[in-house]
Amino acid sequence: LFLATLTYDTLRFEYEDFPETKEPVWILGRKYSVFTEKEEILLDVTSRLWFTYRKNFPAIGGTGPTSDTGWGCMLRCGQMIFAQALVCRHLGRDWRWIKGKRQLDNYFNVLNAFIDKKDSYYSIHQIAQMGVGEGKSIGQWYGPNTVAQVLKKLATFDTWSSLAVHIAMDNTVVMEEIRRLCQSNVPCAGAAACPALEPDVLYNGCPEDVGLRERLTLWKPLVLLIPLRLGLTEINEAYIETLKHCFMMPQSLGVIGGKPNSAHYFIGYVGEELIYLDPHTTQPAVEPGDSGCLPDESFHCQHPPCRMSIAELDPSIAVGFFCNTEADFNDWCQQIKKLSLVRGALPMFELVERQPSHFSNPDVLNLTPDSSDADRLERFFDSEDEDFEILSL
């Protein structure tokens, strides 16, 4: 524990900011120059919500762990990538956190969704307990796919954000499935169709004066998570250019992954190095102050971000994108199609209009109209996380 704190404090003084390089720095779809925009780079990084190990929070499940040190790093990375989606949804990509400056209510609403207590939408408590249904006991290490599946389930309860969460399995993004999901009027997959006269049920977060017709054609903001395996034990170099391009897209939410059994949240790159936020620091759990206001400084990384060579990345990752509108999604599709034409860049996943036939054979997959992606495709990926974990043995 002492070591973790020491690392955090010494980083501040010893860690070189960024190499003096002509190479651009890309952070979640924004391009910066080290020479002229160093302050802007650091402000952008500091503004991301940073979730680390915590200690002395209420016991998970009432009798479980009160700290996630040593096991919660991928859960914290899942929280970070999802928090970035919520920031884009409620505050916008241009929003910045400035120490000591009074923040908007929506900012505290986003932060409160991740606080270490059982009733926050995306708390460590919720993620750990929901993971039991995915075959992970509380305190067990997650892979990127498991945390993505759990966050998708938790998002159905977050009526304030009203997100459509899609996890593209088998390295394939099916556009038709995403359009169906984002244009659906029902708040969660498998829910019974609600009577059209109950707009509060259907359209959480819509102003009352929005006309019914507009409501019916609303596009639910999309969080797209794509679990991938980019090699056997190390990343295949042919994917590196494509991976870099993911950080250049304005829809980028970054990447969760890391080194075997040590997860990081990657938010950008410079040259041949990835830029990431590291959850491996234990901080005390935060309690709301007397005024009900949450002390928030420990949720922002105020030292230069960490960097590592892209070649060191474990091949098992999940890439994230956020499309607030249908136009954003169409633009994202165009960029992915263009990317397949870049020389020397091997596509990490396939983009198709409709489901390939090998997915839709009812005999193989036992399809029901309301089956979720997770159930339908379970047999395609049920070994993914085990592979991820075996690498460290």
C-alpha positions in Angstrom: 0.0 0.0 0.0 2.8 2.4 1.0 4.5 1.6 -2.3 1.5 2.5 -4.3 1.2 5.9 -2.6 4.9 6.5 -3.0 4.7 5.7 -6.8 1.8 8.2 -7.2 3.6 11.0 -5.3 7.0 10.5 -6.9 5.5 10.3 -10.4 4.5 14.0 -10.0 8.1 15.1 -9.7 10.1 12.6 -11.7 7.9 11.7 -14.6 8.9 13.5 -17.8 5.8 15.2 -19.3 6.1 14.3 -23.0 9.0 13.7 -25.3 10.1 16.8 -27.2 8.8 15.4 -30.5 7.3 16.7 -33.7 4.9 13.8 -33.6 1.4 14.9 -32.8 -0.2 13.8 -29.5 -3.6 12.3 -29.9 -6.0 12.2 -27.0 -9.5 10.7 -27.6 -9.9 12.2 -31.0 -8.1 15.5 -30.4 -4.7 16.3 -32.0 -2.1 18.4 -30.0 1.4 19.6 -30.5 3.8 19.1 -27.7 5.6 22.3 -28.5 2.7 24.7 -28.5 -0.1 22.9 -26.5 1.5 21.2 -23.6 -0.9 22.9 -21.1 -3.9 21.9 -23.2 -2.7 18.3 -23.3 -2.3 18.1 -19.6 -5.7 19.8 -19.0 -7.4 17.4 -21.3 -5.8 14.4 -19.5 -6.6 15.8 -16.0 -10.2 16.4 -17.0 -10.8 12.6 -17.6 -12.4 10.9 -14.7 -9.7 8.8 -13.0 -10.7 5.7 -11.0 -8.2 3.9 -8.9 -8.1 1.2 -6.3 -9.9 2.5 -3.1 -9.9 1.3 0.5 -12.4 1.5 3.4 -15.5 1.6 1.3 -18.8 -0.1 2.4 -18.3 -3.9 2.2 -19.4 -5.3 -1.2 -22.6 -7.3 -0.8 -22.6 -6.4 2.9 -20.0 -8.8 4.0 -17.4 -8.8 1.1 -14.2 -6.8 0.5 -13.9 -3.2 1.6 -11.0 -2.5 -0.8 -10.4 -3.6 -4.4 -6.5 -3.3 -4.2 -5.0 -6.2 -6.2 -8.1 -7.3 -8.1 -10.2 -4.3 -9.2 -7.9 -2.7 -11.9 -10.0 -3.9 -14.9 -13.2 -2.9 -13.1 -11.8 0.6 -12.6 -10.7 0.8 -16.3 -14.3 -0.2 -17.2 -15.5 2.6 -15.0 -13.1 5.1 -16.7 -14.1 4.2 -20.3 -17.8 4.3 -19.3 -17.4 7.6 -17.4 -15.9 9.1 -20.6 -19.1 8.1 -22.4 -21.2 9.8 -19.7 -19.0 12.9 -19.9 -19.5 13.1 -23.6 -23.3 12.4 -23.2 -24.0 15.0 -20.4 -21.1 17.5 -20.6 -19.6 17.2 -24.1 -16.1 16.3 -25.3 -14.9 20.0 -24.9 -15.8 20.1 -21.1 -12.7 20.6 -18.9 -12.2 20.1 -15.1 -10.3 23.0 -13.5 -9.2 22.5 -9.9 -11.2 24.7 -7.5 -13.6 25.9 -10.1 -17.3 25.3 -9.4 -18.6 22.5 -11.6 -22.0 21.9 -13.2 -24.6 19.7 -11.5 -24.4 17.3 -14.4 -20.7 16.8 -13.6 -21.5 15.7 -10.0 -24.4 13.5 -11.4 -21.8 11.7 -13.6 -19.3 11.3 -10.8 -22.0 10.1 -8.4 -22.8 7.3 -10.8 -19.4 5.7 -10.0 -19.0 6.4 -6.3 -18.0 3.3 -4.2 -21.4 2.5 -2.7 -24.0 -0.1 -3.5 -26.6 2.2 -5.0 -24.5 4.0 -7.6 -25.2 2.9 -11.2 -21.7 1.9 -12.0 -20.0 1.5 -8.6 -17.4 -1.2 -7.9 -20.2 -2.9 -5.8 -22.6 -3.1 -8.8 -19.9 -4.3 -11.2 -18.5 -6.9 -8.8 -22.0 -8.3 -8.0 -23.3 -8.2 -11.6 -20.1 -10.1 -12.6 -21.3 -13.1 -10.5 -23.8 -13.7 -13.2 -21.0 -13.7 -15.8 -19.2 -16.4 -13.8 -16.8 -14.1 -11.9 -16.8 -14.4 -8.1 -16.3 -11.1 -6.1 -12.6 -10.3 -5.9 -11.8 -12.3 -9.1 -9.9 -10.6 -11.9 -11.9 -9.6 -15.0 -10.9 -9.5 -18.7 -12.0 -6.6 -20.9 -14.9 -8.5 -22.4 -16.4 -9.4 -19.0 -16.3 -5.8 -17.8 -17.9 -4.7 -21.1 -20.8 -7.3 -20.7 -21.4 -6.2 -17.1 -21.4 -2.5 -17.9 -23.9 -3.1 -20.7 -26.3 -4.8 -18.2 -25.8 -2.0 -15.6 -26.5 0.7 -18.2 -30.1 -0.5 -18.6 -30.8 0.8 -15.1 -29.4 4.3 -15.8 -32.5 5.9 -17.2 -30.9 9.4 -16.8 -28.3 8.6 -19.5 -30.6 6.5 -21.6 -27.7 4.9 -23.5 -27.8 2.2 -26.1 -24.9 -0.1 -25.3 -23.7 -2.5 -28.0 -20.9 -5.1 -27.6 -19.7 -6.3 -31.0 -18.7 -9.9 -30.7 -16.7 -12.1 -33.0 -14.7 -9.1 -34.4 -17.8 -8.0 -36.3 -19.8 -4.8 -36.0 -23.3 -5.2 -37.6 -24.7 -1.8 -38.6 -28.3 -3.1 -38.8 -28.2 -4.3 -35.2 -26.9 -1.0 -33.9 -29.5 1.0 -35.8 -32.3 -1.2 -34.5 -30.9 -0.8 -30.9 -30.5 3.0 -31.1 -33.8 3.6 -32.8 -35.7 1.4 -30.3 -38.3 3.3 -28.2 -38.1 0.8 -25.3 -35.4 1.7 -22.7 -33.9 -1.8 -22.4 -33.5 -4.9 -24.4 -36.2 -7.5 -23.8 -38.5 -5.0 -22.0 -42.2 -5.3 -22.9 -43.3 -2.6 -25.3 -44.6 0.3 -23.2 -47.9 2.1 -24.1 -47.2 5.2 -26.1 -49.1 7.3 -23.6 -46.4 6.9 -21.0 -43.6 9.1 -22.3 -41.8 9.2 -18.9 -41.2 5.5 -19.2 -40.1 5.6 -22.8 -38.1 8.7 -23.1 -36.1 9.3 -19.9 -34.3 12.6 -20.1 -36.4 14.1 -22.9 -37.9 17.6 -22.3 -41.6 17.4 -22.0 -42.2 19.7 -25.0 -40.5 17.4 -27.5 -43.2 16.3 -29.9 -44.2 12.6 -29.9 -43.1 12.2 -33.5 -39.6 13.5 -32.7 -39.5 11.2 -29.7 -40.4 8.2 -31.7 -37.5 8.8 -34.1 -35.0 9.6 -31.4 -31.5 8.0 -31.7 -30.4 6.8 -28.3 -26.7 7.8 -27.7 -24.6 4.8 -28.6 -21.8 3.3 -26.5 -20.0 0.8 -28.8 -17.6 -1.6 -27.1 -15.6 -4.1 -29.3 -13.6 -6.8 -27.4 -10.7 -7.9 -29.6 -7.8 -10.2 -29.5 -4.9 -8.8 -31.6 -2.5 -11.7 -31.5 -1.7 -14.8 -29.4 0.7 -13.7 -26.7 1.7 -10.4 -28.0 0.1 -7.8 -30.3 0.5 -8.5 -34.0 2.4 -5.5 -35.4 0.0 -5.3 -38.4 -2.7 -4.0 -36.1 -0.7 -1.1 -34.6 -1.6 1.5 -37.3 -5.3 0.6 -37.0 -5.2 0.9 -33.3 -3.6 4.3 -33.5 -6.4 5.4 -35.9 -9.0 4.5 -33.2 -7.6 7.3 -31.0 -7.8 9.8 -33.8 -11.6 9.4 -34.3 -13.7 12.1 -32.7 -16.0 9.2 -31.4 -13.1 7.6 -29.5 -13.6 6.5 -25.9 -10.2 4.9 -25.8 -9.2 1.4 -25.1 -9.2 -0.9 -22.0 -6.5 -3.6 -21.7 -3.0 -3.5 -20.5 -0.3 -6.1 -19.6 -1.4 -9.5 -18.4 -3.4 -9.1 -15.2 -2.6 -5.4 -15.0 -5.2 -3.3 -16.6 -4.9 0.3 -17.9 -7.2 2.8 -19.6 -5.5 4.0 -22.8 -6.6 7.5 -23.9 -4.2 8.3 -26.7 -0.8 7.9 -28.2 2.3 9.8 -29.3 4.8 8.2 -31.7 5.1 4.5 -30.8 3.8 5.0 -27.2 0.4 4.7 -25.8 -0.8 7.3 -23.2 -2.8 5.8 -20.3 -4.4 6.4 -16.9 -3.3 3.8 -14.4 -5.7 2.6 -11.7 -2.9 1.0 -9.6 -2.9 3.5 -6.7 -4.9 2.9 -3.6 -6.7 6.0 -2.3 -9.2 6.2 0.6 -12.9 6.0 -0.4 -14.5 9.4 -0.7 -17.6 10.4 1.4 -19.8 13.3 0.4 -19.0 16.4 2.6 -21.5 17.9 5.1 -23.0 20.0 2.4 -23.7 16.9 0.3 -20.9 18.0 -2.1 -18.4 15.4 -3.2 -14.7 16.2 -2.8 -13.6 15.3 -6.3 -9.9 16.1 -6.6 -8.8 12.5 -6.2 -10.9 11.6 -9.3 -8.6 13.6 -11.5 -5.0 12.5 -12.3 -3.0 15.7 -11.7 0.4 14.4 -12.8 1.5 13.7 -16.4 -0.1 10.5 -17.7 1.9 7.3 -18.0 3.2 6.0 -21.3 4.2 2.6 -22.6 5.4 1.1 -25.9 2.5 -0.1 -28.1 4.5 -3.3 -28.6 4.1 -4.2 -24.9 0.3 -4.2 -25.0 -1.4 -7.4 -24.2 -3.4 -8.6 -27.3 -6.7 -8.8 -25.4 -8.4 -5.4 -25.4 -11.7 -3.7 -25.8 -12.0 -0.6 -28.0 -14.7 2.0 -27.2 -16.6 4.6 -29.3 -19.4 7.0 -28.5 -21.9 8.2 -31.1 -24.3 10.8 -29.7 -26.4 11.1 -32.9 -27.1 9.0 -35.9 -24.9 11.4 -38.0 -22.0 10.5 -35.6 -22.6 6.8 -36.2 -22.7 7.2 -40.0 -19.5 9.3 -39.9 -17.9 6.6 -37.7 -18.9 3.9 -40.3 -17.3 6.0 -43.1 -14.1 6.4 -41.2 -13.9 2.7 -40.5 -14.4 1.9 -44.2 -11.7 4.4 -45.2 -9.4 2.8 -42.6 -9.6 -0.5 -44.4 -7.8 1.2 -47.4 -4.8 2.4 -45.4 -1.7 0.6 -46.5 0.0 -1.5 -43.9 -3.0 -1.3 -41.5 -4.8 -4.6 -40.9 -8.4 -4.2 -39.9 -9.0 -5.1 -36.2 -12.7 -5.9 -36.9 -15.2 -6.2 -39.7 -18.0 -3.7 -40.4 -21.0 -5.3 -42.1 -24.5 -4.1 -43.0 -26.4 -7.2 -41.7 -25.6 -10.2 -39.6 -23.5 -12.8 -41.3 -25.3 -16.1 -42.0 -23.2 -18.1 -39.5 -24.5 -15.9 -36.7 -28.2 -16.4 -37.6 -28.7 -20.1 -37.8 -31.5 -20.7 -35.2 -30.4 -24.4 -34.8 -27.0 -23.4 -33.6 -27.8 -20.4 -31.6 -31.3 -21.1 -30.2 -32.5 -17.6 -31.0 -35.4 -16.0 -29.3 -36.7 -12.6 -30.3 -35.6 -11.0 -27.0 -32.3 -12.8 -26.5 -29.5 -10.3 -25.8 -26.2 -10.2 -27.7 -24.6 -11.8 -24.6 -26.8 -14.8 -24.6 -26.9 -15.2 -28.3 -23.2 -15.2 -28.8 -22.0 -16.7 -25.6 -20.5 -19.8 -27.2 -18.4 -17.6 -29.5 -16.5 -15.9 -26.7 -16.8 -17.9 -23.5 -13.1 -18.6 -23.5 -11.9 -15.1 -24.1 -11.1 -14.0 -20.6 -9.4 -17.2 -19.6 -7.0 -16.7 -22.4 -6.3 -13.2 -21.2 -5.5 -14.4 -17.7 -3.4 -17.5 -18.5 -0.7 -15.3 -20.1 0.6 -14.3 -16.7 1.1 -17.8 -15.4 
